């Protein structure tokens, strides 16, 4: 696995955000084991799906970063095909 962001979760364990924006969580330690908890989280957002349909472009999603602040998880990433950056936030880091 390459180009990942790793976050120490405030409620214990670790979270990995992959290049494809898949979220994995380990309840134990940084070495795992990890469980996929949200495959391609941007596909859960109806606005993102609508914009992707309008542009009819393939995903060139990169530069994902995840962090925790203000009692929320935050995720930003770029969609280079349409030159748009996205910011998602979530209470649990899995669902919007």
C-alpha positions in Angstrom: 0.0 0.0 0.0 1.4 3.4 -1.0 0.4 7.0 -0.5 -1.6 6.6 2.7 -2.4 8.9 5.6 -2.3 7.4 9.1 -4.1 9.0 12.1 -4.1 8.1 15.8 -7.7 8.0 16.7 -8.8 9.8 19.9 -11.0 6.9 20.9 -8.2 4.3 20.5 -6.6 2.6 17.6 -5.5 3.9 14.2 -7.1 5.0 10.9 -5.6 4.7 7.5 -6.8 6.6 4.5 -5.7 5.0 1.2 -5.0 6.7 -2.1 -8.4 5.5 -3.3 -10.0 7.2 -0.2 -10.8 3.8 1.4 -10.9 4.0 5.2 -9.3 1.2 7.3 -9.3 1.0 11.1 -7.2 -0.9 13.6 -8.6 -1.2 17.1 -5.2 -2.6 18.3 -2.1 -0.9 17.1 -0.4 0.8 14.1 0.7 -2.6 12.7 -2.9 -3.8 12.5 -4.8 -5.8 11.8 -6.9 -3.3 9.9 -10.5 -3.6 8.8 -12.1 -1.8 5.8 -14.9 0.3 7.3 -15.7 2.7 4.4 -14.9 1.7 0.9 -14.4 4.9 -1.2 -16.1 7.2 1.2 -16.7 9.9 -1.4 -19.2 7.6 -3.2 -21.5 8.0 -0.2 -22.0 11.7 -0.8 -24.9 12.5 -3.2 -23.5 15.9 -4.3 -20.1 14.3 -5.2 -21.9 11.6 -7.3 -24.0 14.3 -9.1 -20.9 16.3 -10.0 -19.1 13.2 -11.2 -22.1 12.3 -13.4 -22.2 15.9 -14.9 -18.5 15.9 -15.8 -18.7 12.2 -16.9 -15.0 11.9 -16.0 -13.1 9.1 -14.4 -11.7 9.5 -10.9 -8.3 11.0 -10.6 -8.5 11.3 -6.8 -5.3 12.1 -5.0 -3.7 13.9 -2.1 -6.1 12.7 0.6 -5.4 13.9 4.1 -7.3 13.0 7.2 -7.1 14.7 10.6 -9.1 15.1 13.8 -10.0 18.6 15.3 -13.0 20.2 16.8 -14.4 16.8 17.9 -14.7 15.8 14.2 -12.8 13.9 11.6 -11.9 15.9 8.5 -10.9 14.7 5.0 -9.7 16.7 2.1 -8.7 15.4 -1.4 -8.3 16.7 -4.9 -10.1 15.5 -8.0 -7.6 16.5 -10.7 -9.8 15.6 -13.7 -12.2 18.4 -12.8 -9.8 20.5 -10.7 -11.9 20.5 -7.6 -10.9 20.0 -4.0 -13.3 18.4 -1.6 -13.7 18.6 2.2 -15.7 16.1 4.1 -16.3 16.0 7.9 -17.7 13.4 10.1 -18.2 12.7 13.8 -16.9 9.1 13.6 -14.6 9.3 10.6 -16.7 6.7 8.6 -20.1 8.3 7.9 -21.0 11.8 6.8 
